[in-house]
Amino acid sequence: MRFVMHPDMVYQYPIWWVGLALASLAVLGAVSLELAARRLLPLELRRQHNDVAAAIFSIIGVTYAVLLAFVAMLAWEGFNKAKAATYGEAATVLDVYNVSLGLTEPERSAMRDDILGYTQFVVTVEWPAQANGHAINRDSQYLDDLNRIALDIRPTDAAYGALRPLLLQAVMRLQDARQERLLTAQTTIPAIVWFVMLLGGGLTIAFGSFLGAPSVRMHLAMSATLALSGALVVILVVALSNPFRGDFRVTTAPFDQVRSQIMRTTKPS
């Protein structure tokens, strides 16, 4: 029950270890249930009700398959949203920098320093916090500085004055992009969904034990295969349900690329 109510604990271990543990537990549970059913329920009794049990089992199986598909798609969609938000924010950082190139000194250097500071802050502070499952509730000082610099611009001509609204819009988009990334980091599959998914899998495997097959080995193999197939989907959900955690997390590669590009194009003053 502790695993169900605290699913984040699985991200403390490598995904291959978690996958092997889940698959082994599922197969062991399926085999144990079938062996227990054979001891408690005579084979002939189960075979007499095979037609009814098979019909009910097909309904239960389809229902659980739909649930698994829904949860897997939810996890996959959340992972893609987090990845898109990350690339979108990094692209917006580059937009702010490109607009700031039209400024004169010392505003241009101040903007560049704050942009580089922001990317460094995201990579070294915010990303590790997201990877540990911590919510980030405070504003970024670098974004506040960028917004202040943009507001303090005093136009000297029409062309230079046009940069001020462009820069303010770019900084605003960056603030929105950051909030979207932070939101995707906090969006996870609720504990009740984990509970229903795992309990439903156990009930589905358990109901399969009511079917009576003449061969013990064949029935054990079928039960183990059924359990393993469900466990594989659960492993997929575990890997994708928290986009910034685990082995298959969204990385800081977009911010690293933007930072490298800005450093390459920066000329010493």
BELSUL-V873667 format. One record per run of one state. SS is the DSSP state (hx for helix, st for strand, lp for the rest). FROM is the first residue (numbers start at 1). TO is the last residue. If there is no record, write none. Layout:
SS | FROM | TO
SS | FROM | TO
This chain:
lp | 1 | 1
hx | 2 | 5
lp | 6 | 6
hx | 7 | 12
lp | 13 | 14
hx | 15 | 40
lp | 41 | 42
hx | 43 | 48
lp | 49 | 49
hx | 50 | 100
lp | 101 | 106
hx | 107 | 131
lp | 132 | 140
hx | 141 | 151
lp | 152 | 157
hx | 158 | 186
lp | 187 | 190
hx | 191 | 208
lp | 209 | 215
hx | 216 | 240
lp | 241 | 252
hx | 253 | 265
lp | 266 | 269
